């Protein structure tokens, strides 16, 4: 897969959630160019083409959308969001926050930092599937991304 | 009076009381002593009057006796006897002797009379005797046959005369009388001596015993007649508006009475002077007393004011102002006690504030921990549940043809239970969130709220098989979001538990109970056993099995929590299989809405 043509960057430490998400996106043919990273540190390296991804890809070609979990080891979603949204070019990339709880004290903070959407992952599978499907349809197909 | 007195301050009351006390004591004492002194002075004065009158009486009695003796002796001289017996040769000698008896001008007449009192020889001051008919006066004078006597006073014009009559006896035979008339005209020098004797303010009067003529020893004066009682004790009379006290004594050897009188004023002057001094002294004493009491009450009220100011300061929250009263009396003790009280209150307050601060910090920490806990509960517990459900679903979708009926049932059970756990977590979190959430009260239109909730619960299909009886509802005071949860929980319960009835009926209404509005939701569902109604509102307590009616056992606990946080109460009544009625009361709204 050409790492410069990534459509979806999924940042999710829970591999079962990731698997369910990917499965749902695949079901609707939206996971062809999907990269899954398991923590914030890796996500930042991927986005900014540093560390393990240095030389592998062009930082000037960000993914179409970023699905970002908040609770993650090492570097959490908030920090990742902050870095993306304070970058001159990358800040145009839509970031959809995924979280397990509507109790999350960081919802407001996420919006303030420039999150484009905030989705609570429902426990019930149908709800979860529906949410992922809608999200993919909207951000990948309906939404007009910034012109590169 | 009593109320008026109570309005006075302590500083005014004390001197007023002491002033009244001192004044009454002073008035009583001075009056009693004045009365005593007055009566003593009067007694002394009266005794002095009687004494004086007695002295004067005996003095004049003596001089009267002297004059009588002289007259009798004079009457016994030979020329007089011989002349009366008819020896006219004795005429010249007798006349000379008579003339000699008129030693000064006050002796106006000296004469010899026969036994019949007709004058036989007379020596007289013609200017006076011509104006007075001494002969006729002599006729009415009482005369003893043998005793010489001083006659009554007779007034003529502004002069007073009296007679001295001595019988002339020859060989034990009364042959005639020697009669002398005298003008009562004591010379000023003698008067002055008398005045010195009896006092300048004293009034000395002589008069006849029958009170017919009175004289001040020079001229006739008007004076009251006397009776025998007046001679025994002092009496009072009025002279030119002045009260006089007087004593009178008869003068022996005469027909006279001597009377001495003083103005009562002079007698009482000592007592009055005493009273004046007592009053003056009393005023001074009262003034001193009032000043002392004023000082004393000031010394009491001043520290009291200090205490009051300090107490006000303490009330206002200023604990720094201690009272400085350096005294060893009760006020000092009070101030010390007050200061130690303020110190204790301050310490207690500081302790309390410290405790409150500590507790607040602890509480905030606990709250944060709880928040963190509920966050991780909602976050970390949900993820595995999501995985279980997700992968079970994947199993059912991807391996449907490899699972038999039992396999499908088992995956269904797994999914159902996991979803239930999700509901439990959600409800539990909602319940705990309620404990921490603040309540913002507004006025809620209960009719709209109930209609909205029913609409939501029935998916807009109110005309379904449930018979809704909704009475007009009063407005309620409460948090609109939170209170809505109460209606949602209670109405959905009513729907849930009456769904097995063929003709479910739900009635919603309100009534007033002692100023509180009570809302009720009544259904004709399965109801519950009242034996367990105390468990109804506890968390996780259910009176029906999950198979009968699904539920987490948190809904009513949440209702109870919300209503109690609004200051109301929730309770329920039921008969098994007949239905249940849930009531909740809300304080704060008194009137039912206008359309009721």
Interface residues (C-beta under 8 A of the other chain):
Chain A: X14 X16 X17 X19 X20 X23 X71 X99 X100 X101 X102 X103 X104 X105 X121 X122 X123 X124 X125 X126 X128
Chain B: X371 X374 X375 X378 X379 X380 X382 X383 X385 X386 X387 X389 X390 X391 X392 X393 X394 X415 X418 X419 X422 X425 X429 X433
